[in-house]
Amino acid sequence: MAESRHSIFRQFAASDWNGFLKGVEKEGLRVDRNGFIAQTPHPEALGAALTHPSITTDYSESLLELITPVCSSTSEVLESLRNTHRFVQQNLGDEVFWPASMPCELNGDASIPIAEYGSSNTGRLKHVYRQGLAVRYGRMMQSIAGTHYNLSLPDSFMEKWQRVLGDQQSMKDFKSDQYFWLIRNFRRRSWLLMLLFGASPALDASFVDGVRHDLGHFDDRSWFGKHATSLRMGDLGYHNNAQSSLNICFNKLSTYTQALDRAIHTNWPAYEALGTQRDGKFIQINTSVLQIENEYYSAVRPKRTARSGEKPIQALESRGVEYIEVRCLDLDPFSPVGVNEAQVDFLDLFLLDCLLSESPWVDDAECKMLDDNFKDVVAKGRNRELTLCRSGERTAIGEAATALLDRLEPLADVLDGWNGGEVYRKALSAQRGVLSGDSQVPSARVIDAMHASGLGHRDWGMEMAAKHQNTLRKEGLEASVQAAFKAASKDSLAEQKRMEASDTLAFSDFLEQYLRS
């Protein structure tokens, strides 16, 4: 029998291991003091959302997205994220930064302002794309927030890994194959992340006003899923019917990009009936199943940083996969920055094991089974009687989760031995505590905290938001860091103006060129 990848990895020396490269993209709504989604424009003190390197917006003008640079340690990425939060909190005025994935109080689509990026063609394209999301799916689902975790392994490790595996491909193709190897196993195990980190079991009644659902009544203003871990990732969260027809294959890069490219160039009758313009204004980029690649919702994505004017598919096809993006993480409402140290360290361990474990291709039958496991944990993961399908058999969720944590222990020992600490053993122990009942899964903590406070989803969220804001404002920023943020905001505003002044094409011509490229 061929030597296992785990065994090969354990033969590395500490000097062969360069650690992880990681980053976080954290979303969150700006909310007024009444617990209602902010109707104000993106604060000028935060710079231009189009061009700022670390502070932008996602779907809504009210939905901030804070981005860290690529970091080489958990402490570095969390300090970067915390500094950005500190700066943002200083410049929110009377507003607060919503801590939960499911939104604050809303009043239908009209209450959710679509993000604005100025008058440049690039800015207008981003706005029209969001208009397209509105006409296709409505704005309510776009008010949901989450955390995206980005991870890659250094080139020095990949070069060594390729040599010991005896692989003869180009480095570009080898890295892409390895990241898809990881992704296949991620899909097999991602249900565990929803159990351990799902933190959106409840929502404000305004989110489901006029919508049929099977949630339980928490109070007059709140609903909750009795056993749910993440309403954000369930049927009330990110979903759409057109995408269910895509059958995106995650087995290798070429089939993945081909399926996305086909979706971007295949008309969908319902979107075709809408057209691309209404009253002389663009309402969507095109009438295809997907306007652009980013419209495809998935728990994980292979990514490559795109160059100016380059589409994500083009970047992947020309230069291969650069990193993977984990997209299924709820905000941790108990953390001032939405994530915590033990979570990040566990994700590193979890994802590395996905790379080192055997990873056969996923066929259609397994794909459906994996989707069903994920959906079941999202909807009823706190039900101890829930069973998951593993290796053709039904297994109790607690037993399945414990088995996955058990398999991570030898790897945690190896990494801690190389690093000279207990970082990964501690991260693993924290999750064992969650499963054993020494502590609670985040979704249970949320429900218990709401009960203990006597508050519904909106008011409990406001209480946590005020607490986090007070903490971060008291911490403040070092003078040099404060000056750097102010300079970045000023520079981003100037860059947006430069882009607007330099455009010569009419937007319709720009869009036509974009679609042809």
TISEZA-153005 format. One record per residue (C-alpha): residue number from 1; residue in one letter; y, x, z. Coordinates in Angstrom, 1 decimal, padded with zeros to 4 digits. Example, Ala and Ser with C-alpha at 12.3 -4.5 7.8 and 13.67 -1.06 7.14 Angstrom:
REM TISEZA-153005
R, 1, A, -004.5, 012.3, 007.8
R, 2, S, -001.1, 013.7, 007.1
END
This chain:
REM TISEZA-153005
R, 1, M, 000.0, 000.0, 000.0
R, 2, A, 003.4, 001.3, -000.9
R, 3, E, 005.6, 002.5, 002.0
R, 4, S, 007.9, -000.1, 003.3
R, 5, R, 011.7, 000.2, 002.8
R, 6, H, 012.1, -000.1, 006.6
R, 7, S, 009.8, 002.9, 007.1
R, 8, I, 011.7, 004.9, 004.4
R, 9, F, 015.0, 004.1, 006.1
R, 10, R, 013.7, 005.2, 009.5
R, 11, Q, 012.9, 008.7, 008.0
R, 12, F, 016.7, 009.2, 007.4
R, 13, A, 018.5, 011.5, 009.7
R, 14, A, 021.6, 010.5, 011.6
R, 15, S, 023.7, 012.6, 009.2
R, 16, D, 022.4, 010.5, 006.3
R, 17, W, 023.9, 007.3, 007.8
R, 18, N, 027.5, 006.7, 007.2
R, 19, G, 027.7, 003.2, 008.7
R, 20, F, 029.2, 000.1, 007.1
R, 21, L, 032.3, -000.7, 005.2
R, 22, K, 033.6, -004.1, 006.3
R, 23, G, 036.5, -006.5, 006.2
R, 24, V, 037.4, -010.1, 007.2
R, 25, E, 039.3, -012.9, 005.5
R, 26, K, 040.2, -015.5, 008.1
R, 27, E, 041.7, -018.9, 007.3
R, 28, G, 043.5, -021.3, 009.5
R, 29, L, 046.0, -024.2, 009.3
R, 30, R, 049.6, -024.2, 010.5
R, 31, V, 050.0, -027.3, 012.7
R, 32, D, 053.1, -028.9, 014.2
R, 33, R, 053.4, -029.6, 018.0
R, 34, N, 052.0, -033.1, 017.5
R, 35, G, 048.7, -031.8, 016.2
R, 36, F, 049.5, -032.8, 012.6
R, 37, I, 049.2, -030.5, 009.6
R, 38, A, 052.4, -028.6, 009.0
R, 39, Q, 054.6, -030.0, 006.2
R, 40, T, 056.9, -026.9, 006.1
R, 41, P, 056.8, -024.2, 003.4
R, 42, H, 055.0, -020.8, 004.0
R, 43, P, 057.3, -019.0, 006.5
R, 44, E, 059.6, -016.5, 004.6
R, 45, A, 059.1, -014.0, 007.4
R, 46, L, 055.4, -013.8, 006.4
R, 47, G, 056.4, -012.7, 002.9
R, 48, A, 055.2, -014.0, -000.5
R, 49, A, 051.7, -015.5, -000.4
R, 50, L, 051.3, -014.4, -004.0
R, 51, T, 051.8, -010.7, -003.4
R, 52, H, 051.4, -009.9, 000.3
R, 53, P, 048.4, -007.6, 000.9
R, 54, S, 047.3, -009.2, 004.2
R, 55, I, 049.0, -012.6, 004.6
R, 56, T, 048.4, -015.3, 002.0
R, 57, T, 047.5, -018.9, 001.7
R, 58, D, 044.3, -020.5, 000.5
R, 59, Y, 044.3, -024.1, -000.9
R, 60, S, 047.2, -025.6, 001.0
R, 61, E, 050.7, -024.3, 001.7
R, 62, S, 049.7, -024.9, 005.3
R, 63, L, 046.4, -023.0, 005.1
R, 64, L, 047.0, -019.4, 006.0
R, 65, E, 044.6, -016.7, 005.0
R, 66, L, 044.7, -013.3, 006.8
R, 67, I, 043.0, -010.4, 005.2
R, 68, T, 042.0, -007.0, 006.7
R, 69, P, 041.7, -003.8, 004.7
R, 70, V, 038.3, -002.2, 004.2
R, 71, C, 037.4, -000.7, 007.6
R, 72, S, 034.6, 001.6, 008.8
R, 73, S, 034.1, 000.1, 012.3
R, 74, T, 034.1, -003.2, 014.1
R, 75, S, 036.9, -002.1, 016.4
R, 76, E, 039.0, -001.1, 013.4
R, 77, V, 038.5, -004.4, 011.6
R, 78, L, 039.2, -006.5, 014.7
R, 79, E, 042.3, -004.6, 015.7
R, 80, S, 043.7, -005.0, 012.2
R, 81, L, 042.9, -008.7, 012.3
R, 82, R, 044.5, -009.0, 015.7
R, 83, N, 047.6, -007.2, 014.7
R, 84, T, 048.1, -009.6, 011.7
R, 85, H, 047.6, -012.6, 014.1
R, 86, R, 050.1, -011.2, 016.5
R, 87, F, 052.7, -010.9, 013.7
R, 88, V, 051.9, -014.3, 012.3
R, 89, Q, 052.2, -015.9, 015.8
R, 90, Q, 055.6, -014.3, 016.3
R, 91, N, 056.8, -016.1, 013.1
R, 92, L, 055.4, -019.6, 013.5
R, 93, G, 058.4, -021.0, 015.3
R, 94, D, 057.3, -024.3, 017.0
R, 95, E, 054.1, -024.4, 015.0
R, 96, V, 050.6, -023.3, 016.2
R, 97, F, 047.7, -021.7, 014.4
R, 98, W, 044.8, -024.1, 014.4
R, 99, P, 041.7, -022.5, 015.9
R, 100, A, 038.9, -024.8, 014.5
R, 101, S, 037.2, -025.0, 011.1
R, 102, M, 037.5, -028.8, 010.9
R, 103, P, 041.2, -029.7, 010.5
R, 104, C, 043.8, -031.2, 012.8
R, 105, E, 045.2, -034.7, 012.3
R, 106, L, 045.8, -035.6, 008.6
R, 107, N, 047.1, -038.6, 006.8
R, 108, G, 045.2, -038.6, 003.6
R, 109, D, 045.6, -036.4, 000.5
R, 110, A, 049.4, -036.7, 000.4
R, 111, S, 049.7, -035.0, 003.8
R, 112, I, 048.1, -031.8, 002.6
R, 113, P, 050.6, -029.8, 000.6
R, 114, I, 049.2, -027.7, -002.3
R, 115, A, 050.0, -024.0, -002.0
R, 116, E, 053.0, -022.8, -004.0
R, 117, Y, 053.2, -019.3, -005.5
R, 118, G, 056.5, -019.2, -007.3
R, 119, S, 057.4, -019.5, -011.0
R, 120, S, 055.5, -016.5, -012.5
R, 121, N, 052.7, -017.4, -014.8
R, 122, T, 050.2, -015.8, -012.3
R, 123, G, 051.7, -017.9, -009.5
R, 124, R, 051.6, -021.1, -011.6
R, 125, L, 048.0, -020.5, -012.6
R, 126, K, 047.0, -020.3, -008.9
R, 127, H, 048.9, -023.6, -008.2
R, 128, V, 047.3, -025.4, -011.2
R, 129, Y, 043.8, -024.3, -010.2
R, 130, R, 044.5, -025.9, -006.8
R, 131, Q, 045.8, -029.0, -008.5
R, 132, G, 042.5, -029.1, -010.3
R, 133, L, 040.6, -029.0, -007.1
R, 134, A, 042.7, -031.9, -005.9
R, 135, V, 042.0, -034.2, -008.9
R, 136, R, 038.3, -033.2, -008.9
R, 137, Y, 037.4, -033.4, -005.2
R, 138, G, 040.5, -034.6, -003.3
R, 139, R, 042.5, -032.5, -001.0
R, 140, M, 040.8, -033.5, 002.3
R, 141, M, 037.9, -031.1, 001.9
R, 142, Q, 040.3, -028.3, 001.0
R, 143, S, 041.9, -028.5, 004.5
R, 144, I, 038.7, -027.0, 006.1
R, 145, A, 038.9, -023.4, 007.2
R, 146, G, 036.4, -020.6, 007.7
R, 147, T, 035.9, -016.9, 008.0
R, 148, H, 034.6, -014.7, 005.1
R, 149, Y, 032.9, -011.5, 006.1
R, 150, N, 032.7, -008.7, 003.5
R, 151, L, 030.3, -005.8, 003.7
R, 152, S, 029.2, -002.9, 001.6
R, 153, L, 027.4, 000.4, 002.2
R, 154, P, 029.1, 003.7, 001.3
R, 155, D, 028.4, 005.4, -002.0
R, 156, S, 027.0, 008.4, -000.1
R, 157, F, 024.3, 006.2, 001.5
R, 158, M, 023.6, 004.4, -001.8
R, 159, E, 023.1, 007.8, -003.6
R, 160, K, 020.6, 008.9, -000.9
R, 161, W, 018.9, 005.5, -000.9
R, 162, Q, 018.4, 005.7, -004.7
R, 163, R, 016.9, 009.1, -004.5
R, 164, V, 014.3, 008.3, -001.8
R, 165, L, 013.4, 005.1, -003.7
R, 166, G, 012.9, 007.1, -006.9
R, 167, D, 015.1, 004.7, -008.9
R, 168, Q, 016.3, 006.0, -012.3
R, 169, Q, 018.9, 003.4, -013.1
R, 170, S, 022.6, 004.1, -013.4
R, 171, M, 024.4, 003.9, -010.0
R, 172, K, 026.2, 000.7, -011.1
R, 173, D, 022.9, -001.1, -011.9
R, 174, F, 021.1, 000.3, -008.9
R, 175, K, 023.8, -000.9, -006.5
R, 176, S, 023.9, -004.4, -008.1
R, 177, D, 020.1, -004.7, -007.8
R, 178, Q, 020.3, -003.7, -004.2
R, 179, Y, 023.0, -006.2, -003.3
R, 180, F, 021.1, -008.9, -005.0
R, 181, W, 018.0, -007.8, -003.1
R, 182, L, 020.0, -008.3, 000.1
R, 183, I, 021.4, -011.7, -001.2
R, 184, R, 017.9, -013.1, -001.8
R, 185, N, 016.9, -012.4, 001.8
R, 186, F, 020.2, -013.7, 003.0
R, 187, R, 019.5, -017.0, 001.4
R, 188, R, 016.1, -017.0, 003.1
R, 189, R, 017.6, -016.5, 006.5
R, 190, S, 021.2, -017.8, 006.4
R, 191, W, 020.1, -020.9, 008.4
R, 192, L, 020.0, -018.6, 011.4
R, 193, L, 023.7, -017.8, 011.1
R, 194, M, 024.5, -021.6, 011.1
R, 195, L, 022.5, -021.9, 014.4
R, 196, L, 024.1, -018.9, 016.0
R, 197, F, 027.7, -019.2, 014.7
R, 198, G, 028.1, -022.8, 013.6
R, 199, A, 031.1, -024.1, 015.6
R, 200, S, 032.3, -027.3, 013.9
R, 201, P, 030.2, -030.1, 015.4
R, 202, A, 033.2, -032.5, 015.8
R, 203, L, 036.2, -033.7, 013.9
R, 204, D, 039.4, -035.7, 014.1
R, 205, A, 038.9, -039.4, 013.0
R, 206, S, 041.6, -039.0, 010.3
R, 207, F, 039.3, -036.7, 008.3
R, 208, V, 036.8, -039.5, 007.7
R, 209, D, 039.2, -042.4, 007.6
R, 210, G, 037.6, -044.8, 005.1
R, 211, V, 034.6, -042.6, 004.5
R, 212, R, 031.0, -043.6, 005.3
R, 213, H, 029.3, -041.3, 007.7
R, 214, D, 026.6, -041.2, 010.4
R, 215, L, 028.5, -039.3, 013.1
R, 216, G, 028.6, -040.4, 016.7
R, 217, H, 031.7, -041.7, 018.5
R, 218, F, 033.2, -039.0, 020.9
R, 219, D, 036.4, -040.9, 021.7
R, 220, D, 038.9, -043.2, 020.0
R, 221, R, 040.2, -040.3, 017.9
R, 222, S, 037.1, -038.1, 017.4
R, 223, W, 033.6, -038.1, 015.9
R, 224, F, 030.8, -035.7, 016.4
R, 225, G, 027.3, -034.8, 015.1
R, 226, K, 024.8, -035.2, 017.9
R, 227, H, 022.8, -032.2, 016.9
R, 228, A, 025.1, -030.7, 014.3
R, 229, T, 026.1, -027.1, 014.2
R, 230, S, 028.6, -027.1, 011.3
R, 231, L, 030.1, -030.2, 009.8
R, 232, R, 032.1, -027.8, 007.6
R, 233, M, 029.0, -026.7, 005.8
R, 234, G, 027.5, -030.2, 005.6
R, 235, D, 027.9, -033.3, 003.4
R, 236, L, 031.4, -034.0, 004.8
R, 237, G, 032.5, -030.4, 004.1
R, 238, Y, 032.2, -028.3, 000.9
R, 239, H, 030.3, -030.1, -001.7
R, 240, N, 030.6, -031.6, -005.2
R, 241, N, 028.3, -033.3, -007.6
R, 242, A, 029.1, -031.4, -010.7
R, 243, Q, 028.0, -028.1, -009.1
R, 244, S, 024.7, -029.5, -008.1
R, 245, S, 023.7, -029.3, -011.8
R, 246, L, 024.4, -025.5, -012.1
R, 247, N, 021.2, -024.1, -010.8
R, 248, I, 022.9, -020.7, -010.1
R, 249, C, 020.3, -018.0, -009.9
R, 250, F, 020.8, -015.2, -007.3
R, 251, N, 017.9, -013.1, -008.5
R, 252, K, 019.9, -010.6, -010.5
R, 253, L, 023.4, -010.0, -011.7
R, 254, S, 022.9, -010.9, -015.3
R, 255, T, 021.5, -014.4, -014.6
R, 256, Y, 024.2, -015.0, -012.0
R, 257, T, 027.1, -014.1, -014.3
R, 258, Q, 025.5, -016.0, -017.2
R, 259, A, 025.2, -019.1, -015.2
R, 260, L, 028.8, -019.0, -014.0
R, 261, D, 030.1, -018.2, -017.5
R, 262, R, 028.2, -021.2, -018.9
R, 263, A, 029.7, -023.4, -016.2
R, 264, I, 033.2, -022.2, -017.0
R, 265, H, 032.6, -023.0, -020.7
R, 266, T, 030.7, -026.3, -020.4
R, 267, N, 032.7, -029.5, -020.3
R, 268, W, 032.1, -032.1, -017.6
R, 269, P, 032.7, -035.7, -018.8
R, 270, A, 034.5, -036.8, -015.6
R, 271, Y, 036.9, -033.9, -015.8
R, 272, E, 037.3, -034.3, -019.5
R, 273, A, 038.4, -037.9, -018.9
R, 274, L, 041.1, -036.6, -016.6
R, 275, G, 042.5, -034.2, -019.2
R, 276, T, 044.5, -031.0, -018.4
R, 277, Q, 047.9, -032.5, -018.3
R, 278, R, 049.6, -035.6, -016.8
R, 279, D, 053.2, -036.6, -017.4
R, 280, G, 053.7, -033.2, -019.1
R, 281, K, 052.4, -031.2, -016.1
R, 282, F, 049.1, -029.3, -015.9
R, 283, I, 046.7, -030.8, -013.4
R, 284, Q, 043.7, -028.5, -014.0
R, 285, I, 043.0, -025.3, -015.8
R, 286, N, 040.3, -026.7, -018.0
R, 287, T, 037.8, -029.6, -018.1
R, 288, S, 034.7, -027.5, -017.5
R, 289, V, 032.2, -027.7, -014.7
R, 290, L, 034.1, -024.9, -013.1
R, 291, Q, 037.7, -024.0, -013.8
R, 292, I, 037.2, -020.4, -012.6
R, 293, E, 034.4, -018.6, -010.8
R, 294, N, 035.9, -019.1, -007.4
R, 295, E, 035.4, -022.8, -007.6
R, 296, Y, 031.7, -022.3, -007.1
R, 297, Y, 030.8, -023.0, -003.5
R, 298, S, 028.1, -020.9, -002.0
R, 299, A, 027.2, -019.3, 001.4
R, 300, V, 027.3, -015.8, -000.1
R, 301, R, 028.8, -014.2, -003.2
R, 302, P, 028.4, -010.8, -004.9
R, 303, K, 031.9, -009.4, -005.4
R, 304, R, 033.8, -006.7, -007.3
R, 305, T, 037.5, -006.1, -006.8
R, 306, A, 039.1, -007.3, -010.1
R, 307, R, 041.8, -005.3, -011.9
R, 308, S, 045.1, -006.9, -013.0
R, 309, G, 044.4, -009.6, -015.6
R, 310, E, 040.6, -009.3, -015.1
R, 311, K, 038.3, -012.2, -014.3
R, 312, P, 035.7, -011.9, -011.5
R, 313, I, 032.9, -012.2, -014.0
R, 314, Q, 034.3, -009.5, -016.2
R, 315, A, 034.7, -007.2, -013.2
R, 316, L, 031.1, -007.7, -012.1
R, 317, E, 029.7, -007.3, -015.6
R, 318, S, 031.7, -004.1, -016.4
R, 319, R, 031.4, -002.3, -013.0
R, 320, G, 028.7, -004.1, -011.0
R, 321, V, 028.6, -005.4, -007.5
R, 322, E, 030.9, -003.7, -005.0
R, 323, Y, 030.3, -005.7, -001.9
R, 324, I, 028.9, -009.0, -000.6
R, 325, E, 030.9, -011.8, 000.8
R, 326, V, 029.4, -014.0, 003.6
R, 327, R, 031.2, -017.4, 003.3
R, 328, C, 029.3, -019.7, 005.6
R, 329, L, 030.9, -018.6, 008.9
R, 330, D, 032.9, -021.2, 010.9
R, 331, L, 035.9, -020.1, 012.9
R, 332, D, 035.1, -019.2, 016.5
R, 333, P, 037.6, -021.5, 018.3
R, 334, F, 037.2, -019.6, 021.5
R, 335, S, 038.5, -016.4, 020.0
R, 336, P, 042.2, -015.8, 019.3
R, 337, V, 041.3, -014.3, 016.0
R, 338, G, 038.4, -016.6, 015.0
R, 339, V, 035.7, -013.9, 015.2
R, 340, N, 034.2, -011.7, 018.0
R, 341, E, 032.8, -008.2, 018.3
R, 342, A, 029.2, -009.2, 019.0
R, 343, Q, 029.2, -011.5, 016.0
R, 344, V, 030.4, -008.8, 013.6
R, 345, D, 027.9, -006.2, 014.9
R, 346, F, 025.1, -008.7, 014.6
R, 347, L, 026.1, -009.5, 011.0
R, 348, D, 025.9, -005.9, 010.2
R, 349, L, 022.4, -005.6, 011.6
R, 350, F, 021.3, -008.9, 010.0
R, 351, L, 022.6, -007.9, 006.6
R, 352, L, 021.1, -004.4, 006.7
R, 353, D, 017.7, -005.9, 007.5
R, 354, C, 018.1, -008.2, 004.5
R, 355, L, 018.4, -005.1, 002.4
R, 356, L, 015.5, -003.3, 004.0
R, 357, S, 013.0, -006.2, 004.0
R, 358, E, 010.8, -007.1, 001.1
R, 359, S, 012.6, -009.4, -001.2
R, 360, P, 010.7, -011.1, -004.0
R, 361, W, 012.6, -013.2, -006.5
R, 362, V, 013.3, -016.8, -005.5
R, 363, D, 011.6, -019.4, -007.7
R, 364, D, 012.8, -023.0, -008.1
R, 365, A, 010.4, -024.3, -005.4
R, 366, E, 011.5, -021.7, -002.8
R, 367, C, 015.2, -022.3, -003.7
R, 368, K, 014.9, -026.0, -002.9
R, 369, M, 013.1, -025.2, 000.4
R, 370, L, 015.8, -022.7, 001.4
R, 371, D, 018.5, -025.2, 000.6
R, 372, D, 016.7, -027.8, 002.7
R, 373, N, 016.3, -025.4, 005.7
R, 374, F, 020.0, -024.6, 005.6
R, 375, K, 021.0, -028.2, 005.4
R, 376, D, 018.7, -029.2, 008.2
R, 377, V, 020.2, -026.6, 010.6
R, 378, V, 023.7, -027.5, 009.6
R, 379, A, 023.1, -031.2, 010.4
R, 380, K, 020.7, -031.0, 013.3
R, 381, G, 020.2, -027.4, 014.4
R, 382, R, 020.6, -028.2, 018.1
R, 383, N, 017.6, -030.5, 018.0
R, 384, R, 014.9, -028.5, 019.7
R, 385, E, 012.3, -030.6, 017.8
R, 386, L, 013.6, -029.6, 014.4
R, 387, T, 011.1, -027.7, 012.3
R, 388, L, 011.8, -025.4, 009.3
R, 389, C, 009.6, -024.5, 006.4
R, 390, R, 008.6, -020.9, 006.5
R, 391, S, 005.7, -019.4, 004.4
R, 392, G, 004.5, -022.9, 003.5
R, 393, E, 004.3, -024.0, 007.1
R, 394, R, 006.5, -026.0, 009.5
R, 395, T, 007.8, -023.9, 012.4
R, 396, A, 009.9, -025.0, 015.3
R, 397, I, 013.5, -023.8, 014.9
R, 398, G, 013.5, -021.9, 018.3
R, 399, E, 010.3, -020.1, 017.3
R, 400, A, 011.6, -019.2, 013.9
R, 401, A, 014.9, -018.0, 015.2
R, 402, T, 013.2, -015.8, 017.9
R, 403, A, 010.9, -014.3, 015.2
R, 404, L, 013.9, -013.3, 013.2
R, 405, L, 015.6, -011.7, 016.2
R, 406, D, 012.4, -009.9, 017.1
R, 407, R, 012.2, -008.3, 013.7
R, 408, L, 015.8, -006.9, 014.1
R, 409, E, 015.0, -005.0, 017.3
R, 410, P, 013.4, -001.8, 015.8
R, 411, L, 016.4, -001.5, 013.4
R, 412, A, 018.9, -001.9, 016.3
R, 413, D, 017.0, 000.9, 018.1
R, 414, V, 017.3, 003.2, 015.0
R, 415, L, 021.0, 002.6, 014.5
R, 416, D, 021.9, 003.0, 018.1
R, 417, G, 019.8, 006.1, 018.2
R, 418, W, 021.8, 007.6, 015.3
R, 419, N, 025.1, 006.4, 016.7
R, 420, G, 024.5, 007.4, 020.3
R, 421, G, 025.2, 004.0, 021.9
R, 422, E, 024.0, 000.5, 022.4
R, 423, V, 026.2, -001.5, 020.1
R, 424, Y, 023.4, -003.2, 018.1
R, 425, R, 021.1, -003.7, 021.0
R, 426, K, 024.0, -005.5, 022.8
R, 427, A, 024.8, -007.6, 019.8
R, 428, L, 021.2, -008.6, 019.5
R, 429, S, 020.9, -009.3, 023.2
R, 430, A, 023.9, -011.6, 023.0
R, 431, Q, 022.2, -013.7, 020.4
R, 432, R, 018.9, -013.7, 022.4
R, 433, G, 021.0, -015.1, 025.3
R, 434, V, 022.1, -017.9, 023.1
R, 435, L, 018.6, -018.8, 022.1
R, 436, S, 017.1, -018.5, 025.6
R, 437, G, 019.8, -020.7, 027.1
R, 438, D, 021.5, -018.0, 029.2
R, 439, S, 024.6, -019.0, 027.1
R, 440, Q, 025.1, -021.7, 024.5
R, 441, V, 025.3, -021.8, 020.8
R, 442, P, 029.0, -022.2, 019.8
R, 443, S, 028.5, -025.8, 018.6
R, 444, A, 027.2, -026.8, 022.0
R, 445, R, 030.0, -024.9, 023.7
R, 446, V, 032.6, -026.9, 021.7
R, 447, I, 031.2, -030.3, 022.6
R, 448, D, 030.9, -029.3, 026.3
R, 449, A, 034.4, -027.9, 026.3
R, 450, M, 035.8, -031.1, 024.9
R, 451, H, 033.9, -033.1, 027.5
R, 452, A, 035.0, -030.8, 030.3
R, 453, S, 038.7, -031.1, 029.2
R, 454, G, 038.5, -034.8, 028.7
R, 455, L, 040.2, -034.3, 025.3
R, 456, G, 039.2, -035.2, 021.8
R, 457, H, 039.1, -032.9, 018.9
R, 458, R, 042.8, -032.9, 018.0
R, 459, D, 044.0, -032.4, 021.6
R, 460, W, 041.4, -029.9, 022.6
R, 461, G, 042.2, -027.9, 019.4
R, 462, M, 045.9, -028.0, 020.4
R, 463, E, 045.1, -026.8, 023.9
R, 464, M, 043.1, -023.8, 022.5
R, 465, A, 045.8, -023.1, 019.8
R, 466, A, 048.5, -022.9, 022.5
R, 467, K, 046.3, -020.7, 024.7
R, 468, H, 045.7, -018.3, 021.8
R, 469, Q, 049.3, -018.3, 020.8
R, 470, N, 050.4, -017.5, 024.3
R, 471, T, 047.9, -014.6, 024.5
R, 472, L, 048.9, -013.0, 021.2
R, 473, R, 052.6, -013.4, 021.7
R, 474, K, 052.4, -011.8, 025.1
R, 475, E, 050.4, -008.8, 023.6
R, 476, G, 053.1, -008.2, 021.0
R, 477, L, 053.1, -005.4, 018.5
R, 478, E, 053.9, -001.7, 018.7
R, 479, A, 057.2, -000.9, 017.1
R, 480, S, 055.7, 001.0, 014.1
R, 481, V, 053.2, -001.8, 013.4
R, 482, Q, 055.9, -004.4, 013.6
R, 483, A, 058.1, -002.4, 011.2
R, 484, A, 055.2, -002.0, 008.8
R, 485, F, 054.6, -005.8, 008.7
R, 486, K, 058.3, -006.5, 008.2
R, 487, A, 058.4, -004.0, 005.3
R, 488, A, 055.3, -005.5, 003.7
R, 489, S, 056.8, -009.0, 003.8
R, 490, K, 060.1, -007.8, 002.3
R, 491, D, 058.2, -005.8, -000.4
R, 492, S, 056.0, -008.8, -001.3
R, 493, L, 059.0, -011.0, -001.8
R, 494, A, 060.6, -008.4, -004.1
R, 495, E, 057.4, -008.0, -006.0
R, 496, Q, 057.1, -011.8, -006.6
R, 497, K, 060.7, -011.8, -007.9
R, 498, R, 059.9, -008.9, -010.2
R, 499, M, 056.9, -010.7, -011.6
R, 500, E, 058.9, -013.8, -012.2
R, 501, A, 061.7, -011.9, -014.0
R, 502, S, 059.2, -010.0, -016.2
R, 503, D, 057.3, -013.0, -017.6
R, 504, T, 058.1, -013.7, -021.2
R, 505, L, 055.3, -016.1, -022.3
R, 506, A, 055.5, -019.8, -021.8
R, 507, F, 052.9, -020.9, -019.3
R, 508, S, 051.0, -022.9, -021.9
R, 509, D, 050.6, -019.8, -024.0
R, 510, F, 049.7, -017.7, -020.9
R, 511, L, 047.0, -020.2, -020.0
R, 512, E, 045.6, -020.2, -023.5
R, 513, Q, 045.3, -016.4, -023.5
R, 514, Y, 043.7, -016.5, -020.0
R, 515, L, 041.1, -019.0, -021.2
R, 516, R, 040.3, -016.9, -024.3
R, 517, S, 040.0, -013.6, -022.4
END
